[in-house]
Amino acid sequence: MTTTTTTMANLPVVLVEDILSRVPMTSLRAIRLTCKTWNRLSKYQIIGKKAATKNQFLGFMLIDFTICSMRFDLRGISNNDDEDDDDFIDQSVKEVSELYEFSISQIFHCDGLLLCVFNDTSSKTLMVCNMYLGQTRMIKARQLFDRFTKSGVYAFGYDDSEENRNHKILRNETNGGGYEIYDFRSDSWRVLDVTPDGDTNFGEKLSLSLKGNAYFLATEEYDETLVVEGETLYSRESRLMLLCFDFTSETFGQLLTLPFHSLGDLVVDSSVESWALSCVREEKLAVLFQHYKTIKIWTTTEIEPNAVSWDDFLEVDLTMFGGIPDDFRAGSFFVDEEKEVAVVFDQETKMDRNQTAYIIGKDGYFKSVNFGDDQPSYRLPLVCSSYVPSLVQLDKQAKGKINKQGKRKERDY
């Protein structure tokens, strides 16, 4: 009589694929260490699809120029005033060890890929990472003496006109102004003859990618004419607008209105106001506006390069809550439409304060969550809260892999 021993490595492929679909994404490392077969299969299918829930948010942020992964699981929110104190919020923020040795000033998310701008005033390269596959692509500037400035304007998206998406990067030229675009398929930069409408300033807010296009919060300056008692007065005014860059047509869209314009409460004064954009499950945009102690959030019902419409999501009076500091200014955020809450991060790092996120919701719901005991000297806003792993190959087109120490295996171009 022959005895057959079944091991992890010789389980039926169909069964293994079903197992991998039910394992949480946070167990990816353990899956790949199980055996060579499971490691190989995990690089050809996304694990955890059946385990994912609507109330679990995966993303990235920068803390002290280091990329950190973020996980917030809001399934424990009860939306019951009597049980708020018992709500359980499962969360973690951890350094991405594979990228620990890189100092990064900006990161952008698109389609499961991260675009990283190095914290260097004269960097010769950009870096794109597929964290799921552990691959990177190092992108050189178009000309020998060009540099990627750490505070430059960048956007990350893709051309969706073909069956296979062609990812692209937009950036402002450091010499002479204008814009240029990098095409992943051709591995090359091109100068673009495009400019946004009007006198537009992108400011310090990062762009967001949604459905392949990039969206900016931009300030438009314009001349205002006022006639008082027969005398014509002129003034230079400014207003906050939404601007899209369409990566398929490689053009800027029209300047689009934001919902708080029509309310007449926009006074662009950063000492009493703050604003931010966020993606809602790669389906919508959300915009937050804080005026003194009031926070309002809207989500889009329609979003196109030249059209947008908004719907109210949440309005909160911060004076109702005792746990928010007096000098709190809302920065990055994300929303859970099902739970009707928003998770909001402070816009600025306070040296005397631990890292805290504030969960605010309808009917006075409030909870503060400490996601780090360290007091960082520098933190950029949350970059992505709707991360979905990608199977987009980067190393096929040239570039390198991330090893355990966080250094790239170099290859000549």
C-alpha positions as CSV (number, residue, x, y, z in Angstrom):
1,M,0.0,0.0,0.0
2,T,1.4,3.4,-1.0
3,T,0.9,6.4,1.1
4,T,0.7,9.8,-0.6
5,T,1.6,12.8,1.5
6,T,0.0,16.1,0.4
7,T,2.1,19.2,1.0
8,M,1.5,22.9,0.4
9,A,3.6,22.7,-2.8
10,N,1.5,20.0,-4.5
11,L,-2.1,21.1,-3.6
12,P,-4.3,21.5,-6.7
13,V,-3.8,24.9,-8.4
14,V,-7.5,25.7,-8.3
15,L,-7.5,25.1,-4.5
16,V,-4.4,27.2,-3.9
17,E,-5.9,30.1,-6.0
18,D,-9.1,30.0,-3.8
19,I,-7.0,30.0,-0.6
20,L,-4.9,32.9,-1.8
21,S,-8.1,34.9,-2.6
22,R,-9.3,34.5,1.0
23,V,-6.0,35.4,2.7
24,P,-5.8,39.1,3.8
25,M,-3.4,41.3,1.9
26,T,-1.4,41.9,5.1
27,S,-0.3,38.3,5.0
28,L,1.4,38.6,1.6
29,R,4.9,38.1,3.0
30,A,3.9,34.9,4.9
31,I,2.2,33.6,1.7
32,R,5.4,34.1,-0.4
33,L,7.6,32.4,2.2
34,T,5.3,29.3,2.4
35,C,6.7,27.6,-0.7
36,K,8.0,28.4,-4.2
37,T,4.7,27.5,-5.8
38,W,2.7,29.9,-3.6
39,N,5.3,32.6,-4.1
40,R,5.1,32.2,-7.9
41,L,1.2,32.2,-8.0
42,S,1.0,35.3,-5.8
43,K,2.9,37.2,-8.5
44,Y,0.3,36.3,-11.2
45,Q,-2.9,36.9,-9.2
46,I,-3.9,39.4,-6.5
47,I,-4.3,37.7,-3.2
48,G,-7.0,38.7,-0.7
49,K,-9.8,39.6,-3.1
50,K,-12.4,37.7,-1.2
51,A,-11.0,38.8,2.1
52,A,-11.1,42.5,1.3
53,T,-14.0,44.5,2.8
54,K,-15.5,47.9,2.0
55,N,-14.5,49.2,5.4
56,Q,-10.8,48.4,5.2
57,F,-8.5,51.1,3.8
58,L,-5.0,50.5,2.7
59,G,-2.7,53.4,1.7
60,F,0.6,55.2,2.1
61,M,2.0,58.4,3.7
62,L,5.3,60.0,4.3
63,I,6.7,60.4,7.8
64,D,10.2,62.0,8.2
65,F,10.8,61.5,4.4
66,T,10.2,57.7,4.8
67,I,7.4,55.9,3.0
68,C,5.0,54.2,5.4
69,S,2.1,51.8,4.7
70,M,-1.2,52.5,6.4
71,R,-4.1,50.3,7.2
72,F,-7.4,51.3,8.8
73,D,-10.2,48.8,9.4
74,L,-13.4,50.6,10.3
75,R,-15.7,47.5,10.5
76,G,-15.8,48.0,14.3
77,I,-17.6,51.3,14.1
78,S,-21.2,50.8,15.3
79,N,-22.8,54.1,14.4
80,N,-24.6,53.8,17.7
81,D,-24.2,56.7,20.1
82,D,-24.5,54.4,23.1
83,E,-21.7,52.1,21.9
84,D,-19.1,54.7,20.6
85,D,-16.7,54.0,23.5
86,D,-16.7,50.3,22.6
87,D,-16.0,50.8,18.9
88,F,-12.8,49.0,17.8
89,I,-10.7,50.6,15.1
90,D,-8.0,48.2,13.8
91,Q,-5.2,50.3,12.4
92,S,-1.5,50.3,11.8
93,V,1.1,52.6,10.2
94,K,4.5,51.0,9.5
95,E,7.7,51.9,7.6
96,V,8.1,50.2,4.3
97,S,11.3,48.4,5.1
98,E,12.2,47.8,1.4
99,L,12.3,51.6,0.9
100,Y,13.7,52.7,4.2
101,E,17.0,53.8,2.9
102,F,15.4,56.2,0.3
103,S,14.7,59.8,1.4
104,I,11.4,60.8,-0.4
105,S,9.8,64.2,-0.6
106,Q,6.7,63.4,-2.6
107,I,4.8,60.2,-3.5
108,F,1.8,59.8,-5.9
109,H,-0.4,56.8,-6.3
110,C,-2.0,55.5,-9.5
111,D,-3.4,52.1,-10.4
112,G,-1.4,50.3,-7.7
113,L,1.9,52.0,-8.5
114,L,3.8,54.6,-6.5
115,L,5.7,57.5,-8.1
116,C,8.4,58.7,-5.7
117,V,10.2,62.1,-5.9
118,F,13.5,62.0,-4.0
119,N,14.2,64.5,-1.3
120,D,17.0,66.2,-3.2
121,T,17.2,69.6,-4.8
122,S,18.9,68.2,-7.9
123,S,17.9,64.6,-8.3
124,K,18.7,63.0,-11.7
125,T,16.0,60.3,-11.4
126,L,12.4,59.6,-10.3
127,M,11.4,56.2,-9.0
128,V,8.2,54.2,-9.7
129,C,7.5,51.2,-7.4
130,N,5.1,48.3,-7.7
131,M,5.0,47.3,-4.0
132,Y,3.0,44.2,-4.6
133,L,5.5,42.7,-7.1
134,G,8.6,44.3,-5.4
135,Q,9.7,46.0,-8.6
136,T,11.0,49.5,-9.4
137,R,11.7,51.6,-12.4
138,M,14.3,54.4,-12.2
139,I,13.4,57.2,-14.7
140,K,16.1,59.6,-15.9
141,A,15.4,63.2,-16.9
142,R,14.9,64.1,-20.6
143,Q,18.2,66.1,-20.9
144,L,21.6,65.5,-19.3
145,F,21.5,68.6,-17.1
146,D,17.8,68.4,-16.2
147,R,16.9,67.7,-12.5
148,F,13.8,66.6,-10.7
149,T,13.1,69.2,-8.0
150,K,11.7,67.9,-4.7
151,S,9.0,70.7,-4.7
152,G,8.1,70.5,-8.4
153,V,4.6,69.9,-9.9
154,Y,4.0,66.2,-10.7
155,A,1.1,64.1,-11.7
156,F,0.7,60.3,-12.4
157,G,-1.9,58.7,-14.6
158,Y,-2.5,56.5,-17.6
159,D,-3.8,56.6,-21.2
160,D,-6.9,54.4,-21.2
161,S,-7.6,54.6,-25.0
162,E,-6.1,51.2,-25.6
163,E,-6.7,47.8,-24.0
164,N,-3.5,47.8,-22.0
165,R,-3.1,51.0,-20.0
166,N,0.0,53.1,-20.8
167,H,1.1,54.8,-17.7
168,K,2.5,58.4,-17.9
169,I,4.0,61.1,-15.7
170,L,3.5,64.8,-16.1
171,R,5.9,67.3,-14.6
172,N,6.6,71.0,-15.0
173,E,9.9,71.8,-16.6
174,T,12.5,73.4,-14.3
175,N,14.1,75.4,-17.1
176,G,11.9,77.8,-19.1
177,G,8.6,76.7,-17.8
178,G,6.1,74.5,-19.6
179,Y,5.4,70.8,-19.1
180,E,6.7,67.5,-20.3
181,I,5.4,64.0,-20.2
182,Y,7.0,60.6,-19.7
183,D,5.6,57.6,-21.5
184,F,6.2,54.2,-19.9
185,R,5.7,52.3,-23.2
186,S,8.3,54.3,-25.1
187,D,10.5,54.9,-22.0
188,S,11.0,58.5,-23.0
189,W,10.0,62.1,-22.3
190,R,8.3,64.6,-24.6
191,V,7.7,68.3,-24.3
192,L,4.0,69.2,-24.2
193,D,2.6,72.4,-25.7
194,V,-0.2,72.8,-23.1
195,T,-1.0,75.3,-20.4
196,P,-3.9,75.5,-17.9
197,D,-6.7,78.1,-18.5
198,G,-6.2,81.5,-16.9
199,D,-3.5,82.6,-14.5
200,T,-3.3,79.3,-12.5
201,N,-1.0,78.4,-9.5
202,F,-0.9,74.8,-8.3
203,G,0.5,75.7,-4.9
204,E,1.8,73.0,-2.5
205,K,-1.1,70.5,-2.7
206,L,-0.3,67.2,-4.4
207,S,-2.3,66.0,-7.4
208,L,-4.5,62.9,-7.1
209,S,-5.1,60.2,-9.7
210,L,-8.6,59.0,-10.4
211,K,-9.6,56.7,-13.3
212,G,-6.3,57.5,-15.0
213,N,-6.6,61.3,-14.9
214,A,-4.9,63.7,-12.4
215,Y,-6.7,66.3,-10.4
216,F,-5.3,69.4,-8.8
217,L,-6.6,72.0,-6.3
218,A,-5.4,75.2,-8.1
219,T,-5.7,78.9,-7.3
220,E,-6.9,81.0,-10.2
221,E,-6.0,84.7,-10.1
222,Y,-8.3,87.2,-12.0
223,D,-9.0,90.9,-12.3
224,E,-12.2,92.2,-10.6
225,T,-13.8,95.4,-11.6
226,L,-16.1,97.3,-9.3
227,V,-17.9,100.6,-10.0
228,V,-18.5,102.7,-6.8
229,E,-20.3,106.1,-7.2
230,G,-19.2,106.4,-10.8
231,E,-15.6,105.5,-10.1
232,T,-14.2,102.2,-11.5
233,L,-12.0,100.3,-9.1
234,Y,-9.7,97.4,-10.0
235,S,-8.5,94.6,-7.8
236,R,-6.6,91.3,-8.2
237,E,-8.6,88.5,-6.7
238,S,-8.1,84.7,-6.3
239,R,-10.3,81.7,-6.0
240,L,-9.7,78.0,-5.5
241,M,-10.7,75.7,-8.4
242,L,-10.4,72.1,-9.4
243,L,-8.3,71.3,-12.5
244,C,-7.9,68.0,-14.4
245,F,-5.1,66.8,-16.6
246,D,-6.4,64.1,-19.1
247,F,-3.6,61.6,-19.7
248,T,-5.4,60.2,-22.8
249,S,-5.6,63.5,-24.7
250,E,-2.6,65.0,-22.8
251,T,-4.4,68.2,-22.2
252,F,-5.7,70.2,-19.2
253,G,-9.4,70.4,-18.7
254,Q,-11.5,73.5,-17.9
255,L,-11.2,75.1,-14.4
256,L,-14.0,73.5,-12.4
257,T,-15.9,75.0,-9.5
258,L,-15.7,73.6,-6.0
259,P,-18.8,73.2,-3.9
260,F,-17.8,75.8,-1.3
261,H,-17.6,78.5,-4.0
262,S,-21.3,78.6,-4.5
263,L,-21.8,79.0,-0.7
264,G,-20.0,82.3,-0.7
265,D,-17.7,81.2,2.2
266,L,-14.4,81.0,0.3
267,V,-11.8,83.4,1.6
268,V,-8.4,82.0,0.7
269,D,-6.8,82.5,4.1
270,S,-4.7,79.6,5.2
271,S,-4.6,80.9,8.8
272,V,-8.3,80.1,9.3
273,E,-9.0,77.7,6.4
274,S,-7.8,74.5,4.9
275,W,-8.8,72.2,2.1
276,A,-7.9,68.8,0.7
277,L,-8.8,66.3,-2.0
278,S,-9.3,62.5,-1.5
279,C,-10.3,59.6,-3.6
280,V,-13.3,57.4,-2.7
281,R,-12.6,53.8,-3.7
282,E,-11.1,54.9,-7.1
283,E,-14.7,55.9,-8.1
284,K,-15.2,59.4,-6.8
285,L,-13.4,62.5,-5.5
286,A,-14.1,64.0,-2.1
287,V,-13.2,67.5,-1.1
288,L,-12.8,68.8,2.5
289,F,-13.1,72.5,3.5
290,Q,-12.4,73.7,7.0
291,H,-13.4,77.2,8.0
292,Y,-12.4,78.0,11.6
293,K,-14.2,75.2,13.6
294,T,-16.5,73.9,10.9
295,I,-15.5,71.0,8.5
296,K,-17.6,70.3,5.4
297,I,-17.0,67.4,3.0
298,W,-18.6,66.7,-0.4
299,T,-18.3,63.8,-2.8
300,T,-18.7,63.9,-6.6
301,T,-21.8,62.5,-8.3
302,E,-20.1,63.2,-11.7
303,I,-16.4,63.7,-12.5
304,E,-14.9,64.3,-15.9
305,P,-12.1,66.4,-17.2
306,N,-14.5,69.2,-18.1
307,A,-17.4,68.6,-15.8
308,V,-18.1,68.0,-12.1
309,S,-21.0,67.9,-9.7
310,W,-21.1,67.5,-6.0
311,D,-23.2,66.1,-3.2
312,D,-23.1,66.9,0.5
313,F,-21.5,64.1,2.6
314,L,-20.8,65.5,6.0
315,E,-20.8,68.8,8.1
316,V,-19.2,68.9,11.5
317,D,-18.8,71.5,14.2
318,L,-15.5,70.8,15.9
319,T,-16.5,72.6,19.1
320,M,-18.8,69.7,19.8
321,F,-15.7,67.5,20.5
322,G,-13.4,67.8,23.4
323,G,-10.6,65.7,22.0
324,I,-9.5,67.9,19.1
325,P,-6.7,70.5,19.7
326,D,-7.7,74.1,19.4
327,D,-5.1,74.7,16.6
328,F,-6.2,71.7,14.6
329,R,-6.3,72.2,10.8
330,A,-7.6,69.4,8.7
331,G,-5.2,68.1,6.2
332,S,-5.5,64.8,4.4
333,F,-8.6,62.6,4.9
334,F,-10.6,59.7,3.6
335,V,-14.3,58.8,3.9
336,D,-16.2,55.6,4.5
337,E,-19.6,56.1,2.7
338,E,-21.2,53.1,4.3
339,K,-20.3,54.1,7.9
340,E,-20.9,57.8,7.1
341,V,-17.6,58.8,8.7
342,A,-14.4,60.6,7.7
343,V,-10.9,59.9,9.0
344,V,-9.0,63.2,9.2
345,F,-5.3,63.9,9.8
346,D,-3.8,67.1,11.1
347,Q,-2.4,69.3,8.4
348,E,0.8,70.1,10.4
349,T,3.1,68.1,12.5
350,K,3.2,69.2,16.1
351,M,6.4,68.4,18.0
352,D,4.6,68.1,21.3
353,R,1.9,65.7,20.0
354,N,1.7,62.1,19.1
355,Q,0.4,61.0,15.7
356,T,-3.4,61.0,15.9
357,A,-6.2,60.5,13.4
358,Y,-9.7,61.8,14.1
359,I,-12.8,59.9,13.0
360,I,-15.8,62.2,12.7
361,G,-19.3,61.3,11.5
362,K,-22.9,62.3,11.4
363,D,-25.0,62.8,14.5
364,G,-21.9,63.8,16.5
365,Y,-19.9,60.7,16.1
366,F,-16.2,61.2,17.2
367,K,-13.3,59.0,18.0
368,S,-9.5,59.8,18.1
369,V,-7.0,57.1,17.2
370,N,-3.3,57.1,18.0
371,F,-1.4,55.6,15.2
372,G,2.2,56.3,16.4
373,D,3.9,57.2,19.6
374,D,6.8,59.0,17.9
375,Q,6.7,62.7,17.3
376,P,7.9,63.1,13.7
377,S,9.6,66.3,12.6
378,Y,8.1,66.1,9.2
379,R,5.0,64.5,7.7
380,L,3.3,64.9,4.4
381,P,-0.4,64.3,4.0
382,L,-1.9,60.9,3.4
383,V,-1.2,60.0,-0.3
384,C,-3.5,57.1,-0.9
385,S,-6.3,55.4,1.1
386,S,-7.7,53.3,-1.7
387,Y,-4.6,51.2,-2.6
388,V,-5.4,48.1,-4.7
389,P,-2.4,45.9,-5.6
390,S,-1.2,45.9,-9.2
391,L,0.2,43.3,-11.6
392,V,1.7,45.9,-13.8
393,Q,5.3,44.8,-14.7
394,L,8.0,47.3,-14.3
395,D,11.2,45.2,-14.5
396,K,10.4,43.9,-18.0
397,Q,10.9,47.3,-19.3
398,A,14.2,47.9,-17.6
399,K,14.7,48.5,-14.2
400,G,15.3,46.7,-11.0
401,K,14.0,45.0,-8.0
402,I,13.8,46.0,-4.4
403,N,15.8,43.7,-2.1
404,K,15.3,43.2,1.6
405,Q,17.7,45.9,2.5
406,G,15.8,48.5,0.5
407,K,18.5,49.0,-2.1
408,R,17.9,48.7,-5.8
409,K,19.8,46.2,-7.9
410,E,21.4,48.5,-10.4
411,R,21.3,48.0,-14.1
412,D,22.9,50.1,-16.8
413,Y,20.5,51.9,-19.1
